[in-house]
Amino acid sequence: MSSLQPIAALAHADPAWPQSFIVKLAECGRLIAIGHDAFKATAKRLAEEGHDPKTKLTVHFVDGRPSIEGKVSDGLAA
């Protein structure tokens, strides 16, 4: 995938796994990642799916935590 369209995701606290998040794509609701670091887990999965590392990624937390923005490559470097 070579598209640089920005990607937005929604992170929900995972009640089955303490201090972790379930992350779904905002556009379609597809599960994209589960992990302690929602941004890093999402970036890793997007890279595995072939998204360009320069793609802008925003993870919004539904519990009111501040959103995290950056590029997919930022999440891979974390």
C-alpha positions, 0 to 999 in steps of 0.5 A: 500500500502506498497511500499516504491518506491519514489514518485515525484509530480509536483506542478503548481500554481492554477490560480483559487485559489490564493496562492495555487497549483495543484499537479499531480503525475509526473509518470502518471499526475494524480491529487493528491492534491490541496492546499496552502502547496503542500508538506503537501497536497500531503503527506496527500492524499498519506497517505489517499491512504495507502502509507507507511509514510516512503515513500520518496516524492519529490514535484517539482514546475514548476515555478522554486521554489526549490523542497521540499523533505522528507518523507510522514510522514514529510508532515503529521507532518507539 
